[in-house]
Amino acid sequence: GKQVPPFEATGVSGEFREVNYKAPTVLMFFLSSCPVCHQMLPEWSKAFDRKPAGLEVVGVMMDHEPPGFFAVTPVTFPVVRSPSREFGRIFKVARVPITMRVAAGGKVEDIALGILDPIRLGEFFRK
């Protein structure tokens, strides 16, 4: 039940994004260089494609991807770049992939490290 702060970040295509937890939000932390993350990216995309209305979803890339990464590894959910080095410490991201569900208002409801089976992932992507 830790409280996490809202944040502003730049999307991978250059757009500005504000994450403010006005609605339940799923945050997915990953590295482009992480093989385990590569296994979760398509699963997160499938869950995003079926998400209920009113659920916010944001992928947070903790490194800079190599050229052509998203052409080879397409994702359907919005992705932002980690806004700072301190960002990972604030959110206690020591390893990835991490899936985090944050309630409206900013209180962490659930968090999981590593590969999630579809049922467990569905618990994050509920209304």
Secondary structure as the mmCIF struct_conf table of DSSP 4:
data_model
#
loop_
_struct_conf.conf_type_id
_struct_conf.id
_struct_conf.beg_label_comp_id
_struct_conf.beg_label_asym_id
_struct_conf.beg_label_seq_id
_struct_conf.end_label_comp_id
_struct_conf.end_label_asym_id
_struct_conf.end_label_seq_id
STRN STRN1 GLN A 3 GLN A 3
STRN STRN2 PHE A 7 THR A 10
STRN STRN3 GLY A 11 GLY A 11
TURN_TY1_P TURN_TY1_P1 VAL A 12 SER A 13
BEND BEND1 GLY A 14 GLY A 14
STRN STRN4 PHE A 16 VAL A 19
BEND BEND2 LYS A 22 ALA A 23
STRN STRN5 THR A 25 PHE A 30
TURN_TY1_P TURN_TY1_P2 SER A 32 SER A 33
HELX_RH_AL_P HELX_RH_AL_P1 PRO A 35 ASP A 49
TURN_TY1_P TURN_TY1_P3 ARG A 50 ARG A 50
HELX_LH_PP_P HELX_LH_PP_P1 LYS A 51 PRO A 52
TURN_TY1_P TURN_TY1_P4 ALA A 53 GLY A 54
STRN STRN6 GLU A 56 MET A 61
BEND BEND3 MET A 62 ASP A 63
HELX_LH_PP_P HELX_LH_PP_P2 HIS A 64 PRO A 66
TURN_TY1_P TURN_TY1_P5 PRO A 67 GLY A 68
HELX_RH_AL_P HELX_RH_AL_P2 PHE A 69 VAL A 72
BEND BEND4 THR A 73 THR A 73
BEND BEND5 THR A 76 PHE A 77
STRN STRN7 VAL A 79 ARG A 81
BEND BEND6 PRO A 83 PRO A 83
HELX_RH_AL_P HELX_RH_AL_P3 ARG A 85 ILE A 90
TURN_TY1_P TURN_TY1_P6 PHE A 91 LYS A 92
BEND BEND7 ALA A 94 VAL A 96
STRN STRN8 ILE A 98 VAL A 102
TURN_TY1_P TURN_TY1_P7 ALA A 104 GLY A 105
BEND BEND8 GLY A 106 GLY A 106
STRN STRN9 LYS A 107 LYS A 107
STRN STRN10 VAL A 108 LEU A 113
BEND BEND9 GLY A 114 GLY A 114
HELX_RH_AL_P HELX_RH_AL_P4 PRO A 118 PHE A 124
TURN_TY1_P TURN_TY1_P8 PHE A 125 PHE A 125
#
